[in-house]
Amino acid sequence: MDHMGQRIMGVVTAHVAPEREEEFLAGIREILAGEKPDGFLRYEVLRGRDGLWLIHSVWRDREAMSALRAQGKTPAALMLLDRVGATHSHDLFTIEVST
């Protein structure tokens, strides 16, 4: 299936220690206050139970996300998670259905 031009969601799953959550949220707010890359559409930060967090970033298409990654910079959210000592993993998804 051809996914060119299809919106992409980056999903980061992280475990943040309770004593680092305020620092984490302040860092997220700082990221969101900065300049947004071309093709970036939306950011969501979800709090679960027991220190579980999900970070969703939605992009216009894979090409927009790839162009940012081609610059060789570590994504700001991943640098923040490392700074607050969070364990994390990430993946990419194509958005097949959305309202």
Summary of the structure (lengths in Angstrom):
residues: 99
radius of gyration: 13.9
end to end distance: 21.5
largest distance: 44.5
contacts: 248
relative contact order: 0.33
helix: 32%
strand: 32%
